[in-house]
Amino acid sequence: MSNDVLLRDVTREDLQILFEHQLDPEATRMAAFPARDKDSFMTHWTKIMADKTLIAMTVLFNGQVAGNIVCWEQEGQRLVGYWIGKNYWGKGIATKALSQFLLLVKSRPLYAHVARHNIGSIRVLEKCGFTLSGEGSVSAGDPGLDVEELIMVAH
């Protein structure tokens, strides 16, 4: 296989790998989202997998679980988010996965919130047709620690 990126439904077997991805300190800093402990992570993903109003896909790279991509509704907006394991960064996987995902998810506008310092993720969104819609700040999980974010939109 040569750099194949595929999407499929998330399975329970994927969760341990996805859990390990979100433990990486550099990844949590880039995402500006704190890691969850195992019980919290599994509870969160059990809810995601049971919720028929959202779409959750596992990102496969050459047959290996490389990350996930999810679309959900929040406060009247349709949002997309993704997490790629650090070992898979810099290979174009997020861009390919998001491009494929956007063909599956037809609803627009579609919004993404990204930490201003996460240049890699901003580039992925731009390559996939997202443009700047607004700016804001969000709590990064620690009281008093706000993170500047960009709000990107695809029409």
N, C-alpha and C positions, 0 to 999 in steps of 0.2 A: 504494500500500500504506500502511496506517496502523498503524504499530507492530506489524507481524507478527513474531512470534518462532516459529521453526521449528527442529526438530532433525533432523539427518540424519547418516549415517555420515561419519566423518572421511575425507577424501581426501588424497592426497599434495599436491594443489594447495593445500590449506588450510594446510599446514605453515609456509610462509614467513610468512603473516599471523600464525599462532599464535606463531611464533618472535618476531616483532616485538612482539607484545603483552607477552610475558614479559620483554622488555628494559627496560620502563618502570620507572624507579627508584621512583616512588610506588607502583606496583602490587606490586613485589617487597617493598617495606616493609610494605604492608598485608597481603600474603600471608605475610610472614615466611619467604619462600623465595627463595633467590638465583637470579638469571638464569643460564641455561646458555649456553655458547658455542654457535655454530651446529652444529659437529660433534656435541657432546654432546646437544644438543636433538634433532637429526635421528636419532641413534642411539636415544635414549630413545623417540621417537615411532614409529620403525620397530618396536621391540619391542612397544609398546602396540598398534599396528595388527595385529601378527601373533598376539597373545595372545587366544585364543578364550575365555578364562575371564573376560575383562573386557568392559565395554561402554564405548565411547568415541564421543561424538557431537559434531559441530560445532553450535554455536549460530549460527543465522542471524537477523539483524534486518533486515527489509525487503530480504531477498535478499543481504545482505552478511555475511561471516564476522565475527561479533562475539565469539566465544570458543569454549570447549569445556567439556564436562562428562564426567566419567569415573567409573565404578564398578568397584572391584576388591576382591579379598580380601587381607587382610594380618593375620597372626597370629590367624587364626580369626574375624576380623570382616569384614563387608562394609562398605566405605568408599565415600563419594562425595566428589568434589572438582570444583571448577569454576574457570574463569579467564575473566573478561570483560575485553576490551580497554578501556583507560581512556577512550577516546572514547565508549564506550557506557555508562559508569556513570551512575547516577541516572535511568534510563529505565524501570526495572522489568524489564529484560531477564533478569537472573539469577533473579528470582523466577518469572517466566513459564517460563523454561527448566527450572528445577528442578522446578516443578510438573508440567510435561509429562514430565520424566524419571522422576519418581516413579510416574507411571502406567505407564511402560514396565518399570521395574525393580520387580518384585513382592516380592523377598526383603526380609524384615525380621527383626530390627532392622537398620537402616542407620545407620551412624555418619559423622559429619563432625568433623574437627579444625579449629578456627579460632583464629587469634591473638586474644587477649583485646582487643587494641586495634582489631580490624577490625569496628567497629560495624555497618557496612553489610552485611557478610557474615553477621553474627550475626542481623541483622533478616531477611535473606533466609531463613535457616534456620528462624527462628521462624515466619515467615509460611507456610512450607511444612510446619509441624507438628513440627519438631524441638524437643526440649526438652533442658535441661541434664542430662547424664549424669555428668559429672565434670570435673576440672580437672587440669592438669599443666604441664609445661614441656618444651620440645623445643629442640634445637640449631638455630639459624637459619643454619647453614652456616659461621659463624665460630667458631673455638675460644673457649670461655668466654662466648659470647653466647647465652644461653638466652632463649627467648621463652615467656611464659605463654600457655597455650592452654586453650580450653574444648573439651570433648568433648560433642557434641550427638548425640541419637539420635532416630530416627523409628521408631515401632512399627507 
